[in-house]
Amino acid sequence: MKQKVTNLHFFFHDILSGDKPTSVQVAAPKNLSSLDDPLTEGPEADSKVLGSAQGYYIIAGQDSPMLVLAADYGFTTGPYNGSSFSVFSRNPVMDTDRELAVVGGRGAFRMAQGIAKLHTHSIDATTGDAVVEYNVTLFHYE
């Protein structure tokens, strides 16, 4: 298989002034949340725990809710016990299906790169509780 190389060229505009700034000082601590969420075999709350996702997300987005997520998905059982992969990506939480960038890993997932395809399985509109299905493809070195 031939390796594909993609070159991107773009401009980043960090605007702090005017009526519609693209960067603002964060004054409300409620925009930052930490997480320590269980990873399970199935969608049920009592399903077998495989590990946990630990990290944080920041609520961002001018036009629609968007999270910027930094998290480590660690496994505590099975063949990947002690291994983890890391995500740093924007997460358009209002989309039922979305992708996150995998930017690293350790243990069996050393130097991982890849994608995590997410599907919202269920969400409680009152509490905000959600169950999200992950299908992850990793490219890594053992």
N, C-alpha and C positions, 0 to 999 in steps of 0.2 A: 504494500500500500504506500502510495506517495504522500509525503507530508505536505499539508497545505499551509501556506503562510498568508495571513491577512494583514494588510497595512491600513491603519486608520489615520485620518487627519481631521482635526476639529479644533474649535476654539472654546475655551471655558471662560464664561463671563461671571465674575463674582462681584455683584453690585450691592453696595451697602447703603445707597442713598435713594431718594426719590419716593414716589408713591408705591412702587412695587419692587422693593429690594429682594434680591435673591439670597442674601445672607442677613440674618438678624441675630442679635444677642439673645440667648435663651434665658428667659427670666423665670419661667415656671418649671420647677423640678419635676412636675408630673409628665413632662415630655420625654423623660428618660426612665426606662424600666429595666431592671435586671431580671434574668430568667434562670430557672433551674427546673426544667420540665422533663418529666419521664418520657422515655422512648419505649414503646410497647410493641408486642407482636401483632396485636389487633386493635380495633377502634374502641373496644370496651374498656372501661375504667379499671376493671379487675384483670385485664389481660396481662400476660407475662411481661415483666419489665426487662428490657435488654440493656438499658443504660440511661443516660440523661443528656440533655442539651443545656449547656451553661453559657451565659453571655449577657448581652444587653442589646436593647434597641432604642432608637431615638425616633420619635414621631416627627415626620417632616412632610413636605409637599404643599405647594401653594394652591393647587386646584383640586386635589383629591388626597385622601389619607395615604401616606406612604411611610413605611418603616425603613430605616437603615439598620441592618442587623449584623452584629458580630457575635458569633457563637461557636462553641466547640461541642461536637456531638461525640460523646464518649461511650464506649461499650464496656459493661461490667460483667458480662457472661458470654458463653459460647466461644466460637473460634476467634472472635475479634476482641476478646476480653483484654483490657488494657490499651486498646488502640482507639484513636479518634481521628476525625477530620474536622476542618475548620471552614466556616462560611463567613464571608464579608461581602454583603450585597444589599442592594435595595430590594424591598419586598412590598410589592403593590397588593396589600392585604385585601383590598376590595375585589380583586380578581379571583375567581374560583380556582383557576389554574395559572401557575406562574413558575418561574425558574430562579434559582439562586446560584451564585458562583461559589464553587469550592476552591479555596485558595491555599490549602495546606493540609497536612496530616502528620501523624506520628504512629509508631508501632507498625502494624501491618499496613498502614496507609501512609507510610513515610513519603513526604514530598508530593502529596496528592494534589491533583487538579481535576476538575470535572464540573458537573452540574447536578443540582438537586431539583427534580421536578416535583412541585407541590400541588396537591389538590385538597381543597377544603372539604373535609368529610362531613363535619357538622359545626354549627356555631349557635350559641345561645344569645339572641339579640338583647336580652335583659342583662345578663351577667358578663357577656363578652367571652365566656369560656368557649374554646374551640378545639376540635380534633382535626389535625391536618395529616393527610397521607403523603409520605415522601417516597419517591423513587429516585435513587441516587446512582449516578455513574461516576466512578473514580478512576483516574489514571494515576498510578503510583508505583513506587519501588519498594520491594520487601527487603 
